[in-house]
């Protein structure tokens, strides 16, 4: 329904804003890509243009580390593409929890990389 799509798109935009803010604040060489209610984080400054570029740009283990970090905090994202999809039932609090989880993960990885 129009109401469902309105909510899904609003939640996707909310998450996109939070993730883009994280990428910018931390100076990460990443990008956030959104198509409708679907988002993913890519590990290049600009989105790859081909599947080959996409595979070549994947840092070893980083997507798995992020996914497991979030999973250990009760947040699930897909095991491929770091994909996140909003549903008509996704509450704003869940979106905020996901954005905070990404921020905490980046902070902890940054600390670990320094040590």
N, C-alpha and C positions, 0 to 999 in steps of 0.2 A: 504494500500500500504506500501511498505518498507519505503518510505519517511515519511508517517504518523506515523508508529511505531517508527522510529528513533527519531522523534520529541517528541512523547509522552514519550518515555523512558528517553530521555534527560531531559525533564521537571520534570519527577518523580524523577530522580536522584538528580536534583537541589533542589527539595523540601526536599527529604530525607536528603541530606547533611545539609540543614538549620535546620531542626527539630532535627537531631542528635546532631548538634552543640549546640542547645538550651538545650537539655536534659543534655549534658555533662557539659556545662558552669554553668548551674543552679544546677547541682547535683540532678536532679530529678530521682526518682525511676520509671522511665518510659522507654519504648522502642518504636522504630519506626520500623514498619514492612512494607516491600514493596514486592509486587508481580507484576512484570511488571510495568504497569502504574497506579497501585492502591496502595495507602498507607493508613495506619492508625496508630494512636498513641494509645498505650496501657499503662495502669497505673500500670504495674509491671515491674521490671527490665528485666525479661526474658519473652518471649511470653508464655502464658498459652498453655498447651498441649491438653486440653479438653474444651468442651463447658461449663461444670460445673465450671472449674477453671476460665474461662473467665468471667462468670457471677459473681462469688464470688469476683473477683478482681475489679469489677467496684465500684469506690467510689460514694457514694450517691451524686447526683446532679452535680458533677464535669463535666461530659460530657455535661450536659444541660447548665451549666454556660459558658463553653468554646464556645459551639455552639451559644448561644445567644450573647455572647460578640462579636464574629466574625460577626454574622448577623447584629448587631447594627452598624457595621463598613462597611457594604456592602459586606461581604464575606460569602458565603454559603458553609457549609459542610453538609454531610448527618446526619440525626438525629439518626443514629445508627452506632456504630463502629468508630465514628469520621473519617469516610472514606472520602478520597479525591482521585479523579480519574482524570488523565490528559487526555485531548482530543487532536486530531490533531490541534485544533484551540487555545489551551491554550497558551497565550503569556508568555514569561519570566517575564514580569512585574506583571502579575497576580500571578505567583508562588511566586515572591518576596513579594508581598503584603500579601499573605497568611502566609508566614513564619514570616514576621514582625508582623502580627496580633497575631499569636501564642505567639511571644516573648513579645509583649505588654500585652497580657492577663496574662501570667505567672508573669510578673513584677507587674501588678496591683493586682493580687491575693496574691502575696507575701507581698505586702504592706498592703493589707486588713487583712491578717492573723496576721500580727504583731500588728495591732491596736485592 
